[in-house]
Amino acid sequence: MKRLSRIAARLAAAVIAGGCFSIMTVSAKSTLKGDMNGDSIIGKGDVRLLQGYLLGDNSIKEEQLPCADIDGDGRIDGFDLALLKKNIASHTDKIPAGTWRAEGSKGVRYYNFRSGTVYDENSGINTSYTCTVSETNLYFDKNVCGDVGHALYSWRDDTHLVLRWDKGYIEELTYFCDAPINYSRMLSGQYVGTGSYGTRTFDFNGLNGTFKNTDGTGMGFRYSVSGNNYVFYLGAAGTPKKAVRTDIDSMHFNLKWEDGTVERFTQHNIVTRAGITYVNGILIANKTYSLPSTYNPGGLTADAQAAFKKMQSDAWNAGYNLWICSGFRSYAYQSQLYNNYVARDGKAKADTYSARPGHSEHQTGLAMDINNASDTFNNTAEARWIAANCYKYGFILRYPQGKQNITGYKYESWHVRYLGTALAKEVYNSGLTLEEFLCIDSVYKS
Ligand SMILES: [Zn+2]
């Protein structure tokens, strides 16, 4: 009796809270109920061992004895044997449903055995396969774990599985969510969230991420996604928070959280290559982001020129005459212009209408001034036609009225920037400046 109560105490210590994402470790000493031979798999070998133990034909290692008390009543008897057989029968020949998060020494992977997918978090590679089951064997039609396509599987309980691959690699699986992971709706890279929670920066990596508030506080999280339904598991405790996604355009979506709060997400992938800044792939030159003096496309790009020609022709047919009064400007030429303005009006005033060298959008070869680069153009029929129609040709009015504190420039009815038709339409429909659309600023840092 004394010995059995000791077993019960050890059993109690061995019970692991079955919460989502609890981390389990496999050691030589198994704490898996039913795994009396310590091979991390509950199978016929364990039944034979327990049966032999009860009949007195063999012994079970002392440290594995707690695993034999299947029903947890502090006794090892025929009821445990019956339960073990029943558990094996009910979990045998059954492909686990839902998505499972697997942890092992090679990293984290997500399985959905029914849809036949495994997603590797490190490589970002999603592999499709067909899986068949026979007793406690999972047979894959291709190698899904290194050069292995066969594993023994075993249930710890209804939300925990163990896969033991040929060659000995062990993965601990925890039930993750009901539906298959919708890999096309996974998020990657950086997003800026705006709404009543304040401004938060999210960094996504596979099905993991972190977010940071503007005050520097933040948290790590995991998430699952099925269709437009996301579940975020925040922090170590894994508190689930549900959200439903609604797409706005190619760079924005809303998440509506359970409490009704709507948070707007803006894709925010800022990359610098050879001194040139791209935000979500869009080349940016403003007061924050400058171009190197060596950047010189040699003129307006072919796409920007072709788009202007088409716009010019359609405008002509509608009764308006458009021409380019200033297109590409080199770093050296912008230097000369800016220095002349500074000499005439002083630096503070010159900064409101002329870009410092390297900061002019004209150096990109994607921006142009139409007809007349002065305030007298603002109330002309041509200016109104450009404002209403240029997006159809891939241009946006870059410095709209009343947005000087955002773009860094006063209203310029004549200055357009080429973005291509799809993107220009999205920016036009958003009613935002390019800075607001991309969640970037335009301020000289020195
Ligand atoms: Zn301009």
Boltz pocket constraint, residues with backbone or C-beta under 6 A from the ligand:
constraints:
  - pocket:
      binder: B
      contacts: [[A, 326], [A, 362], [A, 367], [A, 368], [A, 369], [A, 414], [A, 415], [A, 416]]
      max_distance: 6.0
